[in-house]
Amino acid sequence: MKLSTLAVITSTLAAIAAPAFAQPTQEQRAARFDAADKDHDGKLSKDEFVAHLPDPLQSQSEDMWAHYNPTKKSALSKAEYLAVPPMKVTVTVDQ
């Protein structure tokens, strides 16, 4: 296979896969925070955070909470949550 053909295939695959691996925007992250803040107090408790995680991420909830809450507070404000870069997670799906 020619190098130019390989480059075209690689760039095409990257363009197709890119949206799946794109980082969420701050607006998307803010909306996630708002959806998880069930008591609407402007803070995200650990229970609210964990309850809002999709099932495949439940097993990583402790690591994720520690990532977003490095100061070990009982709850996070939206500003604190948004200040931490999104965590990259790995999900294993049993087939």
Order of alpha helices (4+ residues) and beta strands (2+ residues): alpha-alpha-beta-alpha-alpha-beta-alpha
